[in-house]
Amino acid sequence: MSQPPIIGALSPRPQRVRRGDRLEFRVFLTAYRFFARLPRDTALRAGAALGSAFYLCDRPHRRIALRNLEIAFPEKSDAERRDILHCACRNLGRTGAEICHFERLTPETVGRYVRIEDPDRWRRELAAVADQGAIILTGHFGNFELLAYAHGLFGHPVTLVHRSLRNSLVDAVVTELRNRAGTRSIRKKAAAREALRALQRRELVAIPADQNQTRRTGVFVRFFGVPASTTPGVARLAMLTGAPVYPVFLVREGETDQHRLVVLPRVDMVRGGDRDADVVENTQRCTSVIEQMLRQYPEQWIWFHKRWRTRPPGEPAMY
């Protein structure tokens, strides 16, 4: 039996509704319906155009993103950094349009848009960790929502650690949409306990590790050569459980609707005598993998996030 369409979900049941959330939710739902009813190729073109408009009109976010690009790529010219940002905005617009078409994806059709790079090796790796589970290291890269969704449709659903959206009404709909491919969501506030339980159930736990953390929750490692407060969650969970860490990203092929699921070599975890030092070293190893992907495909990351907002004691603000 087919599931009811998510665009009919007019009354999600979030835990808390802030002032203005309902109006924002109605705008979100209208946009969702609009893109969902367009032919897929038309929706993606419209999404890319909306991304270009966002690039031109949203000066505050453009300023943050260009500052991030200046930190990451000081060797590039202003024109080159602006071109990267423009492409990133267009990718984000396509990503939004694709999300509105998730309900049409099935285990039989998902392969039209997503292919696994070296699928035999990934099947062998998954088979090898079937009795212990694994940690998927990833980030807000490419169409990051399609990564988990497609992986579930391929027969390997993931448990996703995520930060709740500020609008709880929108968050409830997005969570329901993820659930349709078998993705189980773990709220970041309860991530440590729930992720441990998920690994005990031999699940694949996906953790995006590319966002700024507070001094209380993060450790400082070098990201593009600059100290960045980073979640130690991947390192601590791997060290506690012995679960392997596999970096997995979904790479968009140019400006098309085709995607390549890339699985990089397993990240080896250091286990020496100093646990705190090992956590920092292992977090650095994970962060270096993410940086490697961003250097290769800079137009596929969300540069608007204040990644270097939290500074080591005594360092000046970056923004």
VOGU-3710 file (C-alpha; in Angstrom, 3 decimals, decimal comma):
1> msqppiigal> 0,000/0,000/0,000  1,400/3,401/-0,976  1,946/5,988/1,715  -0,095/9,196/1,828  1,702/12,146/0,217  3,779/14,244/2,558  2,480/17,426/0,905  -0,859/16,643/2,512  0,688/16,853/5,976  -0,913/20,139/6,997
11> sprpqrvrrg> -0,871/19,471/10,735  2,404/17,925/11,895  2,738/17,554/15,665  5,973/19,218/16,749  6,929/19,653/20,386  7,084/23,453/20,326  5,828/26,170/17,974  7,401/29,626/18,063  5,796/32,847/16,965  5,967/33,080/13,195
21> drlefrvflt> 6,510/29,334/12,682  3,064/28,730/11,225  3,425/31,445/8,588  6,896/30,165/7,685  5,509/26,641/7,504  2,751/27,707/5,099  5,365/29,309/2,841  7,446/26,130/3,017  4,464/23,924/2,195  3,435/26,129/-0,739
31> ayrffarlpr> 6,950/25,982/-2,182  7,099/22,216/-1,601  3,834/21,668/-3,466  4,892/23,953/-6,300  8,176/22,140/-6,948  6,662/18,689/-6,374  4,085/19,263/-9,116  6,602/20,449/-11,692  8,280/17,929/-14,000  11,572/16,922/-12,413
41> dtalragaal> 13,852/18,611/-14,973  11,774/21,801/-14,847  11,854/21,772/-11,042  15,647/21,493/-11,018  16,046/24,361/-13,474  13,709/26,489/-11,376  15,618/25,512/-8,228  18,931/26,512/-9,783  17,443/29,857/-10,868  16,153/30,411/-7,331
51> gsafylcdrp> 19,660/29,656/-6,078  21,076/32,321/-8,383  18,519/34,804/-7,095  19,498/33,926/-3,518  23,143/34,574/-4,400  22,319/37,998/-5,847  19,828/39,176/-3,235  20,922/37,813/0,159  23,824/40,112/0,911  24,280/39,150/4,617
61> hrrialrnle> 24,658/35,430/3,861  26,771/36,176/0,789  29,146/38,165/2,973  29,503/35,251/5,438  30,050/32,756/2,635  32,691/34,883/0,904  34,488/35,310/4,220  34,524/31,510/4,619  35,863/31,105/1,104  38,537/33,703/1,812
71> iafpeksdae> 39,633/31,681/4,866  39,553/28,369/2,983  41,049/29,525/-0,318  43,258/32,589/0,277  45,151/31,764/-2,919  42,053/32,225/-5,101  40,932/35,544/-6,548  37,727/37,305/-5,509  36,195/36,373/-8,870  37,034/32,697/-8,375
81> rrdilhcacr> 35,523/32,665/-4,886  32,371/34,381/-6,120  32,049/31,832/-8,905  32,335/28,980/-6,383  29,666/30,580/-4,219  27,320/31,155/-7,158  27,637/27,483/-8,150  27,072/26,444/-4,528  23,854/28,481/-4,427  22,631/26,867/-7,623
91> nlgrtgaeic> 23,458/23,436/-6,188  21,470/24,291/-3,061  18,493/25,307/-5,195  18,626/22,029/-7,126  18,900/20,151/-3,854  15,710/21,761/-2,574  13,875/20,908/-5,788  15,059/17,298/-5,642  13,852/16,936/-2,057  10,352/17,876/-3,245
101> hferltpetv> 10,496/14,874/-5,607  11,677/12,295/-3,056  8,207/10,773/-2,799  8,477/9,575/-6,393  11,682/7,661/-5,690  11,408/3,922/-5,129  13,936/1,090/-4,771  13,338/0,461/-8,474  13,823/4,065/-9,687  16,471/5,529/-7,375
111> gryvriedpd> 19,233/4,046/-9,532  18,245/6,404/-12,353  19,704/9,283/-10,353  22,175/7,768/-7,883  24,930/5,272/-8,585  27,321/3,797/-6,062  30,958/4,159/-6,982  32,505/0,660/-6,801  29,304/-0,974/-5,489  30,901/-4,397/-5,028
121> rwrrelaava> 33,466/-3,008/-2,582  30,781/-1,159/-0,604  28,667/-4,325/-0,400  31,670/-6,223/0,931  32,343/-3,520/3,497  28,707/-3,506/4,634  28,688/-7,287/4,884  31,863/-7,183/6,976  30,299/-4,823/9,554  26,860/-6,448/9,609
131> dqgaiiltgh> 27,539/-7,869/13,080  28,800/-4,635/14,646  27,375/-1,672/12,772  29,404/1,244/11,426  29,741/5,007/11,646  29,178/7,006/8,460  31,218/10,202/8,468  29,630/12,810/6,231  28,718/16,489/5,961  26,296/18,984/4,445
141> fgnfellaya> 27,697/18,274/1,023  26,072/17,807/-2,397  22,478/16,706/-1,876  23,068/15,552/1,694  19,381/14,678/2,202  19,420/12,391/-0,842  22,459/10,561/0,545  20,524/9,005/3,434  17,311/8,647/1,427  18,943/6,814/-1,465
151> hglfghpvtl> 21,000/4,625/0,855  17,786/3,491/2,500  16,148/2,730/-0,841  19,217/0,691/-1,803  18,382/-1,531/1,157  20,677/-0,095/3,814  18,791/2,504/5,884  20,804/4,752/8,179  20,313/6,276/11,580  21,002/9,991/11,156
161> vhrslrnslv> 22,276/12,297/13,879  20,917/15,736/13,098  20,304/19,144/14,575  16,606/19,984/14,651  15,472/22,789/12,371  14,526/26,002/14,140  10,977/25,763/12,768  9,556/22,707/14,507  6,676/22,444/12,026  9,040/22,171/9,065
171> davvtelrnr> 11,287/19,847/11,076  8,380/17,465/11,679  7,634/17,207/7,942  11,306/16,745/6,998  11,657/14,004/9,628  8,581/12,238/8,277  9,960/12,456/4,748  13,250/10,896/5,874  11,377/8,113/7,620  9,835/6,992/4,337
181> agtrsirkka> 13,182/5,639/3,154  13,825/3,972/6,504  16,012/6,743/7,923  15,770/6,977/11,697  16,559/10,403/13,126  18,465/11,064/16,343  18,197/14,544/17,809  21,596/16,031/18,493  20,805/16,651/22,173  20,396/12,903/22,768
191> aarealralq> 22,921/11,813/20,163  25,544/10,119/22,343  23,184/7,746/24,117  20,973/7,011/21,110  23,889/6,536/18,689  25,464/4,038/21,100  22,209/2,098/21,225  21,947/2,181/17,439  25,422/0,678/17,075  24,485/-1,976/19,623
201> rrelvaipad> 21,638/-2,821/17,217  24,273/-3,049/14,442  22,928/-0,058/12,534  24,691/2,409/10,233  24,959/5,679/12,156  25,496/8,729/9,936  27,055/11,780/11,604  27,577/15,088/9,757  30,776/16,514/11,262  31,249/19,771/9,366
211> qnqtrrtgvf> 29,477/22,333/11,555  30,757/24,772/14,180  30,506/23,724/17,823  30,627/25,710/21,038  33,733/25,550/23,208  31,812/23,289/25,587  30,844/20,707/22,964  33,725/20,886/20,468  37,452/20,343/20,204  39,738/22,533/18,118
221> vrffgvpast> 41,302/20,947/15,048  42,659/22,501/11,873  40,186/22,960/9,020  41,755/24,530/5,932  44,720/25,302/8,179  42,656/27,339/10,669  41,525/26,100/14,133  37,828/25,191/14,040  35,678/23,942/16,909  34,514/20,519/15,741
231> tpgvarlaml> 32,318/17,764/17,108  34,348/14,967/18,710  31,294/12,698/18,497  32,585/10,504/15,674  35,928/9,927/17,369  34,479/9,259/20,819  31,829/6,885/19,515  34,345/4,964/17,418  36,822/4,727/20,282  34,130/3,576/22,709
241> tgapvypvfl> 32,559/0,924/20,494  35,311/-0,069/18,080  32,891/0,571/15,201  34,633/1,389/11,912  34,350/4,901/10,445  33,622/5,203/6,717  33,512/8,611/5,007  30,553/8,665/2,606  29,492/11,580/0,379  27,042/12,107/-2,456
251> vregetdqhr> 28,703/13,988/-5,308  26,541/15,748/-7,885  27,794/15,288/-11,430  28,220/18,846/-12,695  24,886/20,659/-12,889  22,840/17,541/-13,621  20,432/15,444/-11,572  22,940/12,578/-11,509  24,779/11,692/-8,301  27,666/9,443/-7,371
261> lvvlprvdmv> 27,813/7,869/-3,908  31,490/7,967/-2,939  32,852/5,776/-0,150  36,376/6,756/0,890  38,815/4,472/2,731  38,067/3,708/6,358  39,446/6,258/8,834  41,892/4,552/11,183  41,425/5,587/14,815  44,385/6,194/17,128
271> rggdrdadvv> 44,138/4,501/20,529  47,131/5,507/22,629  47,546/6,215/26,303  46,101/9,746/26,371  42,385/9,557/25,633  41,864/13,317/25,280  44,775/13,616/22,860  43,465/10,628/20,894  40,032/12,253/20,579  41,611/15,395/19,129
281> entqrctsvi> 43,846/13,427/16,742  40,968/11,247/15,533  38,720/14,284/15,106  41,492/15,873/13,053  41,653/12,804/10,828  37,906/12,942/10,204  37,990/16,693/9,556  40,861/16,307/7,098  38,754/13,877/5,046  35,904/16,392/4,873
291> eqmlrqypeq> 38,343/19,134/3,892  39,685/16,871/1,144  36,192/16,578/-0,361  35,583/20,327/-0,108  38,848/21,122/-1,835  37,881/18,773/-4,654  34,251/19,933/-4,943  34,007/23,372/-3,263  30,790/24,216/-5,113  28,941/21,426/-3,283
301> wiwfhkrwrt> 29,211/22,679/0,309  27,024/25,165/2,202  29,406/28,073/2,731  26,856/30,246/4,558  27,470/28,510/7,892  29,824/30,334/10,285  32,197/27,387/10,479  34,947/29,327/12,308  32,646/31,245/14,640  33,934/29,688/17,886
311> rppgepamy> 37,527/30,772/18,493  40,236/29,454/20,808  40,707/31,600/23,904  42,366/34,899/23,075  41,795/34,715/19,307  39,814/37,502/17,587  36,429/36,896/15,951  36,468/35,728/12,340  33,189/37,352/11,318
//
